[in-house]
Amino acid sequence: MNFAMRLNELLVERNTTMYRLARELGVSDNLVGYWCKAKNTPTLDKLIKIADYFDVSIDYLVGRSDNPARQ
């Protein structure tokens, strides 16, 4: 699973929207949309904030693990 797929999955599972995530991260809705469509990838600092927002590990977020737990 790639980052875009995982991000879309988390948005649905956590019942949140791209708009809410964008506001929380201080980025535009369009940027989050690009991430969700795999047209762009977040910088490391944004990736960390996304992982914190969803309370998952970065490895899970980028598809390197199927275990969402942080270590």
mmCIF file as Biopython writes it, N, C-alpha, C and O atoms, coordinates in Angstrom:
data_model
#
loop_
_atom_site.group_PDB
_atom_site.id
_atom_site.type_symbol
_atom_site.label_atom_id
_atom_site.label_alt_id
_atom_site.label_comp_id
_atom_site.label_asym_id
_atom_site.label_entity_id
_atom_site.label_seq_id
_atom_site.pdbx_PDB_ins_code
_atom_site.Cartn_x
_atom_site.Cartn_y
_atom_site.Cartn_z
_atom_site.occupancy
_atom_site.B_iso_or_equiv
_atom_site.auth_seq_id
_atom_site.auth_asym_id
_atom_site.pdbx_PDB_model_num
ATOM 1   N N  . MET A ? 1  ? 0.855   -1.176 0.000  1.0 0.0 1  A 1 
ATOM 2   C CA . MET A ? 1  ? 0.000   0.000  0.000  1.0 0.0 1  A 1 
ATOM 3   C C  . MET A ? 1  ? 0.899   1.237  0.000  1.0 0.0 1  A 1 
ATOM 4   O O  . MET A ? 1  ? 1.866   1.305  0.760  1.0 0.0 1  A 1 
ATOM 5   N N  . ASN A ? 2  ? 0.584   2.201  -0.843 1.0 0.0 2  A 1 
ATOM 6   C CA . ASN A ? 2  ? 1.395   3.411  -0.897 1.0 0.0 2  A 1 
ATOM 7   C C  . ASN A ? 2  ? 0.812   4.493  0.021  1.0 0.0 2  A 1 
ATOM 8   O O  . ASN A ? 2  ? -0.247  4.316  0.623  1.0 0.0 2  A 1 
ATOM 9   N N  . PHE A ? 3  ? 1.525   5.605  0.110  1.0 0.0 3  A 1 
ATOM 10  C CA . PHE A ? 3  ? 1.121   6.680  1.005  1.0 0.0 3  A 1 
ATOM 11  C C  . PHE A ? 3  ? -0.282  7.204  0.684  1.0 0.0 3  A 1 
ATOM 12  O O  . PHE A ? 3  ? -1.094  7.382  1.591  1.0 0.0 3  A 1 
ATOM 13  N N  . ALA A ? 4  ? -0.570  7.449  -0.588 1.0 0.0 4  A 1 
ATOM 14  C CA . ALA A ? 4  ? -1.870  8.017  -0.968 1.0 0.0 4  A 1 
ATOM 15  C C  . ALA A ? 4  ? -3.009  7.082  -0.565 1.0 0.0 4  A 1 
ATOM 16  O O  . ALA A ? 4  ? -4.032  7.530  -0.048 1.0 0.0 4  A 1 
ATOM 17  N N  . MET A ? 5  ? -2.830  5.793  -0.801 1.0 0.0 5  A 1 
ATOM 18  C CA . MET A ? 5  ? -3.865  4.832  -0.434 1.0 0.0 5  A 1 
ATOM 19  C C  . MET A ? 5  ? -4.068  4.812  1.079  1.0 0.0 5  A 1 
ATOM 20  O O  . MET A ? 5  ? -5.198  4.793  1.566  1.0 0.0 5  A 1 
ATOM 21  N N  . ARG A ? 6  ? -2.955  4.818  1.815  1.0 0.0 6  A 1 
ATOM 22  C CA . ARG A ? 6  ? -3.041  4.787  3.277  1.0 0.0 6  A 1 
ATOM 23  C C  . ARG A ? 6  ? -3.700  6.059  3.808  1.0 0.0 6  A 1 
ATOM 24  O O  . ARG A ? 6  ? -4.518  5.999  4.726  1.0 0.0 6  A 1 
ATOM 25  N N  . LEU A ? 7  ? -3.347  7.203  3.235  1.0 0.0 7  A 1 
ATOM 26  C CA . LEU A ? 7  ? -3.939  8.459  3.682  1.0 0.0 7  A 1 
ATOM 27  C C  . LEU A ? 7  ? -5.447  8.462  3.448  1.0 0.0 7  A 1 
ATOM 28  O O  . LEU A ? 7  ? -6.212  8.854  4.329  1.0 0.0 7  A 1 
ATOM 29  N N  . ASN A ? 8  ? -5.869  8.035  2.283  1.0 0.0 8  A 1 
ATOM 30  C CA . ASN A ? 8  ? -7.307  7.958  2.001  1.0 0.0 8  A 1 
ATOM 31  C C  . ASN A ? 8  ? -8.006  7.004  2.956  1.0 0.0 8  A 1 
ATOM 32  O O  . ASN A ? 8  ? -9.106  7.286  3.431  1.0 0.0 8  A 1 
ATOM 33  N N  . GLU A ? 9  ? -7.371  5.885  3.233  1.0 0.0 9  A 1 
ATOM 34  C CA . GLU A ? 9  ? -7.939  4.900  4.164  1.0 0.0 9  A 1 
ATOM 35  C C  . GLU A ? 9  ? -8.096  5.511  5.557  1.0 0.0 9  A 1 
ATOM 36  O O  . GLU A ? 9  ? -9.133  5.342  6.197  1.0 0.0 9  A 1 
ATOM 37  N N  . LEU A ? 10 ? -7.079  6.214  6.021  1.0 0.0 10 A 1 
ATOM 38  C CA . LEU A ? 10 ? -7.133  6.832  7.350  1.0 0.0 10 A 1 
ATOM 39  C C  . LEU A ? 10 ? -8.196  7.923  7.429  1.0 0.0 10 A 1 
ATOM 40  O O  . LEU A ? 10 ? -8.883  8.048  8.443  1.0 0.0 10 A 1 
ATOM 41  N N  . LEU A ? 11 ? -8.332  8.699  6.382  1.0 0.0 11 A 1 
ATOM 42  C CA . LEU A ? 11 ? -9.369  9.736  6.374  1.0 0.0 11 A 1 
ATOM 43  C C  . LEU A ? 11 ? -10.751 9.120  6.551  1.0 0.0 11 A 1 
ATOM 44  O O  . LEU A ? 11 ? -11.574 9.639  7.304  1.0 0.0 11 A 1 
ATOM 45  N N  . VAL A ? 12 ? -11.004 8.016  5.861  1.0 0.0 12 A 1 
ATOM 46  C CA . VAL A ? 12 ? -12.304 7.340  5.967  1.0 0.0 12 A 1 
ATOM 47  C C  . VAL A ? 12 ? -12.463 6.698  7.339  1.0 0.0 12 A 1 
ATOM 48  O O  . VAL A ? 12 ? -13.484 6.882  8.001  1.0 0.0 12 A 1 
ATOM 49  N N  . GLU A ? 13 ? -11.451 5.945  7.764  1.0 0.0 13 A 1 
ATOM 50  C CA . GLU A ? 13 ? -11.525 5.246  9.056  1.0 0.0 13 A 1 
ATOM 51  C C  . GLU A ? 13 ? -11.724 6.202  10.227 1.0 0.0 13 A 1 
ATOM 52  O O  . GLU A ? 13 ? -12.452 5.891  11.169 1.0 0.0 13 A 1 
ATOM 53  N N  . ARG A ? 14 ? -11.088 7.344  10.169 1.0 0.0 14 A 1 
ATOM 54  C CA . ARG A ? 14 ? -11.156 8.301  11.272 1.0 0.0 14 A 1 
ATOM 55  C C  . ARG A ? 14 ? -12.264 9.323  11.090 1.0 0.0 14 A 1 
ATOM 56  O O  . ARG A ? 14 ? -12.411 10.252 11.885 1.0 0.0 14 A 1 
ATOM 57  N N  . ASN A ? 15 ? -13.046 9.137  10.024 1.0 0.0 15 A 1 
ATOM 58  C CA . ASN A ? 15 ? -14.192 10.002 9.762  1.0 0.0 15 A 1 
ATOM 59  C C  . ASN A ? 15 ? -13.802 11.485 9.763  1.0 0.0 15 A 1 
ATOM 60  O O  . ASN A ? 15 ? -14.430 12.314 10.421 1.0 0.0 15 A 1 
ATOM 61  N N  . THR A ? 16 ? -12.764 11.782 9.019  1.0 0.0 16 A 1 
ATOM 62  C CA . THR A ? 16 ? -12.329 13.163 8.882  1.0 0.0 16 A 1 
ATOM 63  C C  . THR A ? 16 ? -12.247 13.514 7.396  1.0 0.0 16 A 1 
ATOM 64  O O  . THR A ? 16 ? -12.443 12.653 6.539  1.0 0.0 16 A 1 
ATOM 65  N N  . THR A ? 17 ? -11.965 14.749 7.104  1.0 0.0 17 A 1 
ATOM 66  C CA . THR A ? 17 ? -11.943 15.207 5.717  1.0 0.0 17 A 1 
ATOM 67  C C  . THR A ? 17 ? -10.571 15.773 5.358  1.0 0.0 17 A 1 
ATOM 68  O O  . THR A ? 17 ? -9.755  16.078 6.227  1.0 0.0 17 A 1 
ATOM 69  N N  . MET A ? 18 ? -10.346 15.903 4.062  1.0 0.0 18 A 1 
ATOM 70  C CA . MET A ? 18 ? -9.116  16.537 3.588  1.0 0.0 18 A 1 
ATOM 71  C C  . MET A ? 18 ? -9.067  17.975 4.106  1.0 0.0 18 A 1 
ATOM 72  O O  . MET A ? 18 ? -7.997  18.474 4.455  1.0 0.0 18 A 1 
ATOM 73  N N  . TYR A ? 19 ? -10.215 18.635 4.154  1.0 0.0 19 A 1 
ATOM 74  C CA . TYR A ? 19 ? -10.288 20.009 4.640  1.0 0.0 19 A 1 
ATOM 75  C C  . TYR A ? 19 ? -9.809  20.107 6.097  1.0 0.0 19 A 1 
ATOM 76  O O  . TYR A ? 19 ? -9.000  20.973 6.433  1.0 0.0 19 A 1 
ATOM 77  N N  . ARG A ? 20 ? -10.310 19.221 6.947  1.0 0.0 20 A 1 
ATOM 78  C CA . ARG A ? 20 ? -9.904  19.242 8.364  1.0 0.0 20 A 1 
ATOM 79  C C  . ARG A ? 20 ? -8.410  18.970 8.512  1.0 0.0 20 A 1 
ATOM 80  O O  . ARG A ? 20 ? -7.716  19.633 9.283  1.0 0.0 20 A 1 
ATOM 81  N N  . LEU A ? 21 ? -7.928  17.980 7.755  1.0 0.0 21 A 1 
ATOM 82  C CA . LEU A ? 21 ? -6.499  17.659 7.819  1.0 0.0 21 A 1 
ATOM 83  C C  . LEU A ? 21 ? -5.669  18.855 7.356  1.0 0.0 21 A 1 
ATOM 84  O O  . LEU A ? 21 ? -4.662  19.190 7.979  1.0 0.0 21 A 1 
ATOM 85  N N  . ALA A ? 22 ? -6.083  19.486 6.285  1.0 0.0 22 A 1 
ATOM 86  C CA . ALA A ? 22 ? -5.362  20.657 5.769  1.0 0.0 22 A 1 
ATOM 87  C C  . ALA A ? 22 ? -5.309  21.761 6.814  1.0 0.0 22 A 1 
ATOM 88  O O  . ALA A ? 22 ? -4.254  22.362 7.021  1.0 0.0 22 A 1 
ATOM 89  N N  . ARG A ? 23 ? -6.419  22.038 7.471  1.0 0.0 23 A 1 
ATOM 90  C CA . ARG A ? 23 ? -6.462  23.081 8.494  1.0 0.0 23 A 1 
ATOM 91  C C  . ARG A ? 23 ? -5.545  22.741 9.666  1.0 0.0 23 A 1 
ATOM 92  O O  . ARG A ? 23 ? -4.846  23.608 10.190 1.0 0.0 23 A 1 
ATOM 93  N N  . GLU A ? 24 ? -5.553  21.491 10.065 1.0 0.0 24 A 1 
ATOM 94  C CA . GLU A ? 24 ? -4.717  21.049 11.182 1.0 0.0 24 A 1 
ATOM 95  C C  . GLU A ? 24 ? -3.228  21.192 10.845 1.0 0.0 24 A 1 
ATOM 96  O O  . GLU A ? 24 ? -2.421  21.537 11.708 1.0 0.0 24 A 1 
ATOM 97  N N  . LEU A ? 25 ? -2.875  20.925 9.596  1.0 0.0 25 A 1 
ATOM 98  C CA . LEU A ? 25 ? -1.474  20.967 9.189  1.0 0.0 25 A 1 
ATOM 99  C C  . LEU A ? 25 ? -1.029  22.345 8.718  1.0 0.0 25 A 1 
ATOM 100 O O  . LEU A ? 25 ? 0.167   22.601 8.571  1.0 0.0 25 A 1 
ATOM 101 N N  . GLY A ? 26 ? -1.993  23.233 8.481  1.0 0.0 26 A 1 
ATOM 102 C CA . GLY A ? 26 ? -1.659  24.555 7.994  1.0 0.0 26 A 1 
ATOM 103 C C  . GLY A ? 26 ? -1.247  24.575 6.532  1.0 0.0 26 A 1 
ATOM 104 O O  . GLY A ? 26 ? -0.384  25.352 6.124  1.0 0.0 26 A 1 
ATOM 105 N N  . VAL A ? 27 ? -1.884  23.699 5.744  1.0 0.0 27 A 1 
ATOM 106 C CA . VAL A ? 27 ? -1.619  23.648 4.305  1.0 0.0 27 A 1 
ATOM 107 C C  . VAL A ? 27 ? -2.932  23.829 3.556  1.0 0.0 27 A 1 
ATOM 108 O O  . VAL A ? 27 ? -4.004  23.857 4.160  1.0 0.0 27 A 1 
ATOM 109 N N  . SER A ? 28 ? -2.840  23.951 2.245  1.0 0.0 28 A 1 
ATOM 110 C CA . SER A ? 28 ? -4.046  24.142 1.448  1.0 0.0 28 A 1 
ATOM 111 C C  . SER A ? 28 ? -4.789  22.826 1.224  1.0 0.0 28 A 1 
ATOM 112 O O  . SER A ? 28 ? -4.205  21.743 1.272  1.0 0.0 28 A 1 
ATOM 113 N N  . ASP A ? 29 ? -6.085  22.952 0.980  1.0 0.0 29 A 1 
ATOM 114 C CA . ASP A ? 29 ? -6.908  21.782 0.646  1.0 0.0 29 A 1 
ATOM 115 C C  . ASP A ? 29 ? -6.356  21.118 -0.617 1.0 0.0 29 A 1 
ATOM 116 O O  . ASP A ? 29 ? -6.333  19.892 -0.728 1.0 0.0 29 A 1 
ATOM 117 N N  . ASN A ? 30 ? -5.917  21.940 -1.558 1.0 0.0 30 A 1 
ATOM 118 C CA . ASN A ? 30 ? -5.399  21.400 -2.817 1.0 0.0 30 A 1 
ATOM 119 C C  . ASN A ? 30 ? -4.179  20.515 -2.590 1.0 0.0 30 A 1 
ATOM 120 O O  . ASN A ? 30 ? -4.033  19.475 -3.232 1.0 0.0 30 A 1 
ATOM 121 N N  . LEU A ? 31 ? -3.306  20.926 -1.678 1.0 0.0 31 A 1 
ATOM 122 C CA . LEU A ? 31 ? -2.115  20.129 -1.403 1.0 0.0 31 A 1 
ATOM 123 C C  . LEU A ? 31 ? -2.494  18.762 -0.844 1.0 0.0 31 A 1 
ATOM 124 O O  . LEU A ? 31 ? -1.949  17.745 -1.273 1.0 0.0 31 A 1 
ATOM 125 N N  . VAL A ? 32 ? -3.412  18.729 0.096  1.0 0.0 32 A 1 
ATOM 126 C CA . VAL A ? 32 ? -3.861  17.452 0.652  1.0 0.0 32 A 1 
ATOM 127 C C  . VAL A ? 32 ? -4.511  16.621 -0.457 1.0 0.0 32 A 1 
ATOM 128 O O  . VAL A ? 32 ? -4.332  15.404 -0.499 1.0 0.0 32 A 1 
ATOM 129 N N  . GLY A ? 33 ? -5.251  17.255 -1.340 1.0 0.0 33 A 1 
ATOM 130 C CA . GLY A ? 33 ? -5.842  16.549 -2.480 1.0 0.0 33 A 1 
ATOM 131 C C  . GLY A ? 33 ? -4.787  15.927 -3.368 1.0 0.0 33 A 1 
ATOM 132 O O  . GLY A ? 33 ? -4.958  14.803 -3.840 1.0 0.0 33 A 1 
ATOM 133 N N  . TYR A ? 34 ? -3.695  16.646 -3.605 1.0 0.0 34 A 1 
ATOM 134 C CA . TYR A ? 34 ? -2.592  16.098 -4.402 1.0 0.0 34 A 1 
ATOM 135 C C  . TYR A ? 34 ? -1.979  14.888 -3.710 1.0 0.0 34 A 1 
ATOM 136 O O  . TYR A ? 34 ? -1.630  13.905 -4.363 1.0 0.0 34 A 1 
ATOM 137 N N  . TRP A ? 35 ? -1.849  14.962 -2.389 1.0 0.0 35 A 1 
ATOM 138 C CA . TRP A ? 35 ? -1.328  13.805 -1.648 1.0 0.0 35 A 1 
ATOM 139 C C  . TRP A ? 35 ? -2.259  12.609 -1.802 1.0 0.0 35 A 1 
ATOM 140 O O  . TRP A ? 35 ? -1.807  11.485 -2.019 1.0 0.0 35 A 1 
ATOM 141 N N  . CYS A ? 36 ? -3.555  12.857 -1.690 1.0 0.0 36 A 1 
ATOM 142 C CA . CYS A ? 36 ? -4.539  11.772 -1.775 1.0 0.0 36 A 1 
ATOM 143 C C  . CYS A ? 36 ? -4.601  11.154 -3.166 1.0 0.0 36 A 1 
ATOM 144 O O  . CYS A ? 36 ? -4.986  9.994  -3.313 1.0 0.0 36 A 1 
ATOM 145 N N  . LYS A ? 37 ? -4.230  11.910 -4.172 1.0 0.0 37 A 1 
ATOM 146 C CA . LYS A ? 37 ? -4.249  11.408 -5.550 1.0 0.0 37 A 1 
ATOM 147 C C  . LYS A ? 37 ? -2.869  10.966 -6.015 1.0 0.0 37 A 1 
ATOM 148 O O  . LYS A ? 37 ? -2.685  10.638 -7.187 1.0 0.0 37 A 1 
ATOM 149 N N  . ALA A ? 38 ? -1.899  10.953 -5.107 1.0 0.0 38 A 1 
ATOM 150 C CA . ALA A ? 38 ? -0.515  10.543 -5.400 1.0 0.0 38 A 1 
ATOM 151 C C  . ALA A ? 38 ? 0.133   11.424 -6.457 1.0 0.0 38 A 1 
ATOM 152 O O  . ALA A ? 38 ? 0.985   10.962 -7.216 1.0 0.0 38 A 1 
ATOM 153 N N  . LYS A ? 39 ? -0.265  12.686 -6.509 1.0 0.0 39 A 1 
ATOM 154 C CA . LYS A ? 39 ? 0.340   13.630 -7.443 1.0 0.0 39 A 1 
ATOM 155 C C  . LYS A ? 39 ? 1.484   14.394 -6.789 1.0 0.0 39 A 1 
ATOM 156 O O  . LYS A ? 39 ? 2.239   15.091 -7.467 1.0 0.0 39 A 1 
ATOM 157 N N  . ASN A ? 40 ? 1.610   14.264 -5.481 1.0 0.0 40 A 1 
ATOM 158 C CA . ASN A ? 40 ? 2.636   14.953 -4.720 1.0 0.0 40 A 1 
ATOM 159 C C  . ASN A ? 40 ? 2.825   14.175 -3.426 1.0 0.0 40 A 1 
ATOM 160 O O  . ASN A ? 40 ? 1.938   13.426 -3.016 1.0 0.0 40 A 1 
ATOM 161 N N  . THR A ? 41 ? 3.955   14.344 -2.792 1.0 0.0 41 A 1 
ATOM 162 C CA . THR A ? 41 ? 4.186   13.705 -1.495 1.0 0.0 41 A 1 
ATOM 163 C C  . THR A ? 41 ? 4.558   14.778 -0.475 1.0 0.0 41 A 1 
ATOM 164 O O  . THR A ? 41 ? 5.153   15.797 -0.824 1.0 0.0 41 A 1 
ATOM 165 N N  . PRO A ? 42 ? 4.208   14.543 0.766  1.0 0.0 42 A 1 
ATOM 166 C CA . PRO A ? 42 ? 4.496   15.550 1.792  1.0 0.0 42 A 1 
ATOM 167 C C  . PRO A ? 42 ? 5.979   15.594 2.147  1.0 0.0 42 A 1 
ATOM 168 O O  . PRO A ? 42 ? 6.702   14.608 1.998  1.0 0.0 42 A 1 
ATOM 169 N N  . THR A ? 43 ? 6.409   16.745 2.614  1.0 0.0 43 A 1 
ATOM 170 C CA . THR A ? 43 ? 7.766   16.872 3.139  1.0 0.0 43 A 1 
ATOM 171 C C  . THR A ? 43 ? 7.847   16.100 4.449  1.0 0.0 43 A 1 
ATOM 172 O O  . THR A ? 43 ? 6.825   15.719 5.019  1.0 0.0 43 A 1 
ATOM 173 N N  . LEU A ? 44 ? 9.052   15.875 4.914  1.0 0.0 44 A 1 
ATOM 174 C CA . LEU A ? 44 ? 9.235   15.104 6.140  1.0 0.0 44 A 1 
ATOM 175 C C  . LEU A ? 44 ? 8.508   15.741 7.320  1.0 0.0 44 A 1 
ATOM 176 O O  . LEU A ? 44 ? 7.885   15.034 8.112  1.0 0.0 44 A 1 
ATOM 177 N N  . ASP A ? 45 ? 8.577   17.051 7.449  1.0 0.0 45 A 1 
ATOM 178 C CA . ASP A ? 45 ? 7.904   17.694 8.584  1.0 0.0 45 A 1 
ATOM 179 C C  . ASP A ? 45 ? 6.387   17.511 8.510  1.0 0.0 45 A 1 
ATOM 180 O O  . ASP A ? 45 ? 5.735   17.336 9.540  1.0 0.0 45 A 1 
ATOM 181 N N  . LYS A ? 46 ? 5.828   17.550 7.310  1.0 0.0 46 A 1 
ATOM 182 C CA . LYS A ? 46 ? 4.379   17.327 7.154  1.0 0.0 46 A 1 
ATOM 183 C C  . LYS A ? 46 ? 4.039   15.858 7.389  1.0 0.0 46 A 1 
ATOM 184 O O  . LYS A ? 46 ? 2.998   15.546 7.967  1.0 0.0 46 A 1 
ATOM 185 N N  . LEU A ? 47 ? 4.907   14.961 6.946  1.0 0.0 47 A 1 
ATOM 186 C CA . LEU A ? 47 ? 4.681   13.541 7.166  1.0 0.0 47 A 1 
ATOM 187 C C  . LEU A ? 47 ? 4.616   13.230 8.661  1.0 0.0 47 A 1 
ATOM 188 O O  . LEU A ? 47 ? 3.781   12.441 9.104  1.0 0.0 47 A 1 
ATOM 189 N N  . ILE A ? 48 ? 5.489   13.846 9.418  1.0 0.0 48 A 1 
ATOM 190 C CA . ILE A ? 48 ? 5.486   13.670 10.873 1.0 0.0 48 A 1 
ATOM 191 C C  . ILE A ? 48 ? 4.187   14.203 11.462 1.0 0.0 48 A 1 
ATOM 192 O O  . ILE A ? 48 ? 3.594   13.564 12.332 1.0 0.0 48 A 1 
ATOM 193 N N  . LYS A ? 49 ? 3.742   15.363 10.999 1.0 0.0 49 A 1 
ATOM 194 C CA . LYS A ? 49 ? 2.490   15.935 11.506 1.0 0.0 49 A 1 
ATOM 195 C C  . LYS A ? 49 ? 1.284   15.069 11.143 1.0 0.0 49 A 1 
ATOM 196 O O  . LYS A ? 49 ? 0.353   14.939 11.938 1.0 0.0 49 A 1 
ATOM 197 N N  . ILE A ? 50 ? 1.295   14.481 9.956  1.0 0.0 50 A 1 
ATOM 198 C CA . ILE A ? 50 ? 0.194   13.596 9.550  1.0 0.0 50 A 1 
ATOM 199 C C  . ILE A ? 50 ? 0.175   12.360 10.441 1.0 0.0 50 A 1 
ATOM 200 O O  . ILE A ? 50 ? -0.884  11.939 10.906 1.0 0.0 50 A 1 
ATOM 201 N N  . ALA A ? 51 ? 1.336   11.787 10.676 1.0 0.0 51 A 1 
ATOM 202 C CA . ALA A ? 51 ? 1.431   10.613 11.557 1.0 0.0 51 A 1 
ATOM 203 C C  . ALA A ? 51 ? 0.941   10.960 12.959 1.0 0.0 51 A 1 
ATOM 204 O O  . ALA A ? 51 ? 0.227   10.174 13.582 1.0 0.0 51 A 1 
ATOM 205 N N  . ASP A ? 52 ? 1.320   12.127 13.450 1.0 0.0 52 A 1 
ATOM 206 C CA . ASP A ? 52 ? 0.860   12.570 14.779 1.0 0.0 52 A 1 
ATOM 207 C C  . ASP A ? 52 ? -0.652  12.783 14.787 1.0 0.0 52 A 1 
ATOM 208 O O  . ASP A ? 52 ? -1.326  12.396 15.741 1.0 0.0 52 A 1 
ATOM 209 N N  . TYR A ? 53 ? -1.183  13.388 13.745 1.0 0.0 53 A 1 
ATOM 210 C CA . TYR A ? 53 ? -2.619  13.659 13.660 1.0 0.0 53 A 1 
ATOM 211 C C  . TYR A ? 53 ? -3.432  12.368 13.740 1.0 0.0 53 A 1 
ATOM 212 O O  . TYR A ? 53 ? -4.448  12.299 14.433 1.0 0.0 53 A 1 
ATOM 213 N N  . PHE A ? 54 ? -2.963  11.344 13.015 1.0 0.0 54 A 1 
ATOM 214 C CA . PHE A ? 54 ? -3.695  10.073 13.004 1.0 0.0 54 A 1 
ATOM 215 C C  . PHE A ? 54 ? -3.205  9.103  14.080 1.0 0.0 54 A 1 
ATOM 216 O O  . PHE A ? 54 ? -3.751  8.009  14.223 1.0 0.0 54 A 1 
ATOM 217 N N  . ASP A ? 55 ? -2.182  9.497  14.832 1.0 0.0 55 A 1 
ATOM 218 C CA . ASP A ? 55 ? -1.596  8.669  15.889 1.0 0.0 55 A 1 
ATOM 219 C C  . ASP A ? 55 ? -1.159  7.307  15.346 1.0 0.0 55 A 1 
ATOM 220 O O  . ASP A ? 55 ? -1.502  6.257  15.889 1.0 0.0 55 A 1 
ATOM 221 N N  . VAL A ? 56 ? -0.394  7.361  14.259 1.0 0.0 56 A 1 
ATOM 222 C CA . VAL A ? 56 ? 0.165   6.154  13.649 1.0 0.0 56 A 1 
ATOM 223 C C  . VAL A ? 56 ? 1.659   6.367  13.425 1.0 0.0 56 A 1 
ATOM 224 O O  . VAL A ? 56 ? 2.155   7.492  13.491 1.0 0.0 56 A 1 
ATOM 225 N N  . SER A ? 57 ? 2.368   5.269  13.160 1.0 0.0 57 A 1 
ATOM 226 C CA . SER A ? 57 ? 3.790   5.388  12.862 1.0 0.0 57 A 1 
ATOM 227 C C  . SER A ? 57 ? 3.981   5.871  11.425 1.0 0.0 57 A 1 
ATOM 228 O O  . SER A ? 57 ? 3.101   5.711  10.580 1.0 0.0 57 A 1 
ATOM 229 N N  . ILE A ? 58 ? 5.126   6.455  11.169 1.0 0.0 58 A 1 
ATOM 230 C CA . ILE A ? 58 ? 5.439   6.877  9.806  1.0 0.0 58 A 1 
ATOM 231 C C  . ILE A ? 58 ? 5.566   5.660  8.899  1.0 0.0 58 A 1 
ATOM 232 O O  . ILE A ? 58 ? 5.144   5.708  7.743  1.0 0.0 58 A 1 
ATOM 233 N N  . ASP A ? 59 ? 6.140   4.573  9.401  1.0 0.0 59 A 1 
ATOM 234 C CA . ASP A ? 59 ? 6.247   3.354  8.594  1.0 0.0 59 A 1 
ATOM 235 C C  . ASP A ? 59 ? 4.872   2.878  8.137  1.0 0.0 59 A 1 
ATOM 236 O O  . ASP A ? 59 ? 4.707   2.466  6.989  1.0 0.0 59 A 1 
ATOM 237 N N  . TYR A ? 60 ? 3.897   2.933  9.020  1.0 0.0 60 A 1 
ATOM 238 C CA . TYR A ? 60 ? 2.537   2.556  8.648  1.0 0.0 60 A 1 
ATOM 239 C C  . TYR A ? 60 ? 1.989   3.519  7.603  1.0 0.0 60 A 1 
ATOM 240 O O  . TYR A ? 60 ? 1.377   3.099  6.621  1.0 0.0 60 A 1 
ATOM 241 N N  . LEU A ? 61 ? 2.206   4.783  7.814  1.0 0.0 61 A 1 
ATOM 242 C CA . LEU A ? 61 ? 1.683   5.814  6.926  1.0 0.0 61 A 1 
ATOM 243 C C  . LEU A ? 61 ? 2.212   5.668  5.501  1.0 0.0 61 A 1 
ATOM 244 O O  . LEU A ? 61 ? 1.475   5.889  4.540  1.0 0.0 61 A 1 
ATOM 245 N N  . VAL A ? 62 ? 3.462   5.304  5.362  1.0 0.0 62 A 1 
ATOM 246 C CA . VAL A ? 62 ? 4.052   5.186  4.020  1.0 0.0 62 A 1 
ATOM 247 C C  . VAL A ? 62 ? 3.980   3.774  3.458  1.0 0.0 62 A 1 
ATOM 248 O O  . VAL A ? 62 ? 4.514   3.511  2.381  1.0 0.0 62 A 1 
ATOM 249 N N  . GLY A ? 63 ? 3.327   2.861  4.172  1.0 0.0 63 A 1 
ATOM 250 C CA . GLY A ? 63 ? 3.116   1.522  3.652  1.0 0.0 63 A 1 
ATOM 251 C C  . GLY A ? 63 ? 4.236   0.533  3.913  1.0 0.0 63 A 1 
ATOM 252 O O  . GLY A ? 63 ? 4.255   -0.545 3.319  1.0 0.0 63 A 1 
ATOM 253 N N  . ARG A ? 64 ? 5.170   0.876  4.793  1.0 0.0 64 A 1 
ATOM 254 C CA . ARG A ? 64 ? 6.268   -0.043 5.113  1.0 0.0 64 A 1 
ATOM 255 C C  . ARG A ? 64 ? 5.882   -1.050 6.191  1.0 0.0 64 A 1 
ATOM 256 O O  . ARG A ? 64 ? 6.607   -2.014 6.435  1.0 0.0 64 A 1 
ATOM 257 N N  . SER A ? 65 ? 4.747   -0.826 6.829  1.0 0.0 65 A 1 
ATOM 258 C CA . SER A ? 65 ? 4.271   -1.711 7.884  1.0 0.0 65 A 1 
ATOM 259 C C  . SER A ? 65 ? 2.754   -1.732 7.867  1.0 0.0 65 A 1 
ATOM 260 O O  . SER A ? 65 ? 2.108   -0.760 7.476  1.0 0.0 65 A 1 
ATOM 261 N N  . ASP A ? 66 ? 2.197   -2.852 8.298  1.0 0.0 66 A 1 
ATOM 262 C CA . ASP A ? 66 ? 0.752   -2.937 8.436  1.0 0.0 66 A 1 
ATOM 263 C C  . ASP A ? 66 ? 0.305   -2.729 9.874  1.0 0.0 66 A 1 
ATOM 264 O O  . ASP A ? 66 ? -0.881  -2.830 10.191 1.0 0.0 66 A 1 
ATOM 265 N N  . ASN A ? 67 ? 1.272   -2.435 10.742 1.0 0.0 67 A 1 
ATOM 266 C CA . ASN A ? 67 ? 0.986   -2.189 12.152 1.0 0.0 67 A 1 
ATOM 267 C C  . ASN A ? 67 ? 0.987   -0.681 12.396 1.0 0.0 67 A 1 
ATOM 268 O O  . ASN A ? 67 ? 2.035   -0.042 12.303 1.0 0.0 67 A 1 
ATOM 269 N N  . PRO A ? 68 ? -0.170  -0.110 12.705 1.0 0.0 68 A 1 
ATOM 270 C CA . PRO A ? 68 ? -0.235  1.341  12.890 1.0 0.0 68 A 1 
ATOM 271 C C  . PRO A ? 68 ? 0.385   1.845  14.183 1.0 0.0 68 A 1 
ATOM 272 O O  . PRO A ? 68 ? 0.589   3.049  14.340 1.0 0.0 68 A 1 
ATOM 273 N N  . ALA A ? 69 ? 0.690   0.936  15.120 1.0 0.0 69 A 1 
ATOM 274 C CA . ALA A ? 69 ? 1.180   1.350  16.432 1.0 0.0 69 A 1 
ATOM 275 C C  . ALA A ? 69 ? 2.523   2.053  16.341 1.0 0.0 69 A 1 
ATOM 276 O O  . ALA A ? 69 ? 3.409   1.658  15.583 1.0 0.0 69 A 1 
ATOM 277 N N  . ARG A ? 70 ? 2.643   3.094  17.127 1.0 0.0 70 A 1 
ATOM 278 C CA . ARG A ? 70 ? 3.910   3.806  17.261 1.0 0.0 70 A 1 
ATOM 279 C C  . ARG A ? 70 ? 4.808   3.035  18.207 1.0 0.0 70 A 1 
ATOM 280 O O  . ARG A ? 70 ? 4.324   2.328  19.092 1.0 0.0 70 A 1 
ATOM 281 N N  . GLN A ? 71 ? 6.091   3.164  18.030 1.0 0.0 71 A 1 
ATOM 282 C CA . GLN A ? 71 ? 7.004   2.449  18.908 1.0 0.0 71 A 1 
ATOM 283 C C  . GLN A ? 71 ? 7.774   3.390  19.787 1.0 0.0 71 A 1 
ATOM 284 O O  . GLN A ? 71 ? 8.594   2.951  20.593 1.0 0.0 71 A 1 
#
